[in-house]
Structures are given as structure tokens and as C-alpha cells.
Amino acid sequence: MLINRDDLTFLFVTLIGILIAVFAGLMSLLISSYQGRFSLEGRAMFVGITNMVLITNLSPTGIITLGHLITAYGLFIIALCLLESAISIIYYKHDERFSRKLDIVTLKILSIGFIITLQP
């Protein structure tokens, strides 16, 4: 089964969606309010799951496509952002400066890792 132009456009739009979701998840590490941070990361995770469902419906049964891989890696990055936020909130109670440094270091590492992974 070949993907026609309409399907290719739809796939491109969904991949843009996951890239924006990952960007939102990474940028949430700069928010100092933890309530706002977790809500933004939760929404990014929801967008990623929705993209995975859309890409799965678009591709033939039993085939893992590039769209699946990019979306899965994006979900992994967003999940790591959620995990880091949970760890950071524990340190925030004891040492606010260390918590912010942890956020910045994690942001840099995850951003660079995501960009390197997307390179052909």
C-alpha cells in the first residue's frame, strides 16, 4: 500500500504536532510554578498519544513507520520531562537553586538528545 499525497500531508501535520508537543514539554522546565509545569507536560503527553493513534490509523496494520518512531521518542522525552519535574519538586523544598540548575541541565541534555536523534 502506497501513501498518497493526502495521507502524506496528514502525516506531516501530525509530526509537526509531536515536535510542538516535545517543544512545549521541554519549555515547561523553565516554568517555576510546578502546577503550571505539570499541566503543560500533561497536555503535551496527551498530544503525543493522540498523534500516535492518528499515525497508527494511517499506516498499514503491523508496520512500524518513521512516524511511529519519532512519536514514540517524543513521548519518551515528554515522560522524562515529567519524571524530572517530579524529582525537581522534591529538591525545590530543600534547595531552590539546585532545583533550578537541575531543570536547566535537563533541558539542555534532552534538547540536544532529541535534535541529534532526529538527524538522518
Secondary structure in CASP SS format (residue, H / E / C, confidence):
PFRMAT SS
TARGET T0000
AUTHOR 0000-0000-0000
METHOD secondary structure of the structure
MODEL  1
M C 1.00
L C 1.00
I C 1.00
N C 1.00
R H 1.00
D H 1.00
D H 1.00
L H 1.00
T H 1.00
F H 1.00
L H 1.00
F H 1.00
V H 1.00
T H 1.00
L H 1.00
I H 1.00
G H 1.00
I H 1.00
L H 1.00
I H 1.00
A H 1.00
V H 1.00
F H 1.00
A H 1.00
G H 1.00
L H 1.00
M H 1.00
S H 1.00
L H 1.00
L H 1.00
I C 1.00
S C 1.00
S C 1.00
Y H 1.00
Q H 1.00
G H 1.00
R H 1.00
F H 1.00
S H 1.00
L H 1.00
E H 1.00
G H 1.00
R H 1.00
A H 1.00
M H 1.00
F H 1.00
V H 1.00
G H 1.00
I H 1.00
T H 1.00
N H 1.00
M H 1.00
V H 1.00
L H 1.00
I H 1.00
T H 1.00
N H 1.00
L H 1.00
S C 1.00
P C 1.00
T C 1.00
G C 1.00
I C 1.00
I C 1.00
T C 1.00
L H 1.00
G H 1.00
H H 1.00
L H 1.00
I H 1.00
T H 1.00
A H 1.00
Y H 1.00
G H 1.00
L H 1.00
F H 1.00
I H 1.00
I H 1.00
A H 1.00
L H 1.00
C H 1.00
L H 1.00
L H 1.00
E H 1.00
S H 1.00
A H 1.00
I H 1.00
S H 1.00
I H 1.00
I H 1.00
Y H 1.00
Y H 1.00
K H 1.00
H H 1.00
D C 1.00
E H 1.00
R H 1.00
F H 1.00
S H 1.00
R H 1.00
K H 1.00
L H 1.00
D H 1.00
I H 1.00
V H 1.00
T H 1.00
L H 1.00
K H 1.00
I H 1.00
L H 1.00
S H 1.00
I H 1.00
G H 1.00
F H 1.00
I H 1.00
I H 1.00
T H 1.00
L H 1.00
Q C 1.00
P C 1.00
END
